[in-house]
Amino acid sequence: MMLLAVLAVGVAFWALVQLGRRADAEKRARRGAMPLAEARALLGVGEGASAREINDAWRRLMARAHPDQGGTEGLAAQLNAARDSLLNAR
């Protein structure tokens, strides 16, 4: 009986940790917390890219990566985070 209670507590704790990790990842994606080098590589822009170049590259990639166009939500979120990181760093 005691073993089942300990197991239940352990499983509940593990589930809470996993939910917290997922929430943290979603917050980072919304904040645009992506390394600038990774963001530039993902969008295919150079180090001195202007805001217009960043937005043009983002639009070109989102035309194919948007979930409504057959892309995935994860890729669209990564592209959004990359654009936000680069624009916020300016």
N, C-alpha and C positions, 0 to 999 in steps of 0.2 A: 504494500500500500504506500509506504513512504517513498519507495523507488519511483512509483508512478507520479507522485506529487513532484519529486525532484525533476523527473523527465519533463513534465508539463511546464514547469517553471523555466527549464532550459530551452525548450522549444519556443515558448512565448518570448523569452529574451532574444533568441536568435532572430525571430521574426521582426521584433522591434528594431534590432540592429540593421537588418536588411532594408526595412522601410526608411530608416534614417539615412542610410547610404544612398538609396535611390533619390530621396528628397534633396540631399546635398548635391548629387550629380545634376539634378534638374535645376537647382538654384545656380550652379556654376554655368550651365548652358544658357540660362536666361540672362545672367550677368555678363556673359561674353568672356568669361575667364578662360581664355585659350592663349597659349604662348604665341607671340607675334610671328615667329618663324613658321610655326605650324599653320597659322591663319593665312599667311602669305602663300604658303605652298598649296593649301587647300583651294584658295581662290585663284591661284596662278598669277599673282601680281608681284611686282618687284618691291624692293625695300622703300623706294621713294615714290610709291604710287599715290596719286592724288585721290581725293574723295570721289571724284567722278569715275576714275578708273576702277576703284574698289567697288562702287555701286554697279558699274557696267558689268564687271566680272561676276558679281553676285547675281544680277538679273539673268545673265546668260546661263549660269549654272542652275539657278532655281527654275528656269523654264523646263529643264529636264528632271530635276530632282524633287520637285514639289509633289506631295502625295496625290494631288488631283491629276497629275500628269503621269502617274505610274511610278513615281519615286517613293522613297520611304520617309517617314516622319523623323527618323534618326538622322538621316543625311541632311534633310532640310534644317533641322535644329543645329547641326554642325556648321552648315553654311551661314546660318543666321549668327551664330556665336563668333565665327571668323570675321564676318563683316563688322559686327559690333565691336570686337576687340580692336580691329584696325582703325575704325573710325573714332573710338574713344581714346586711342593712343595718340591721336593727332593733336 
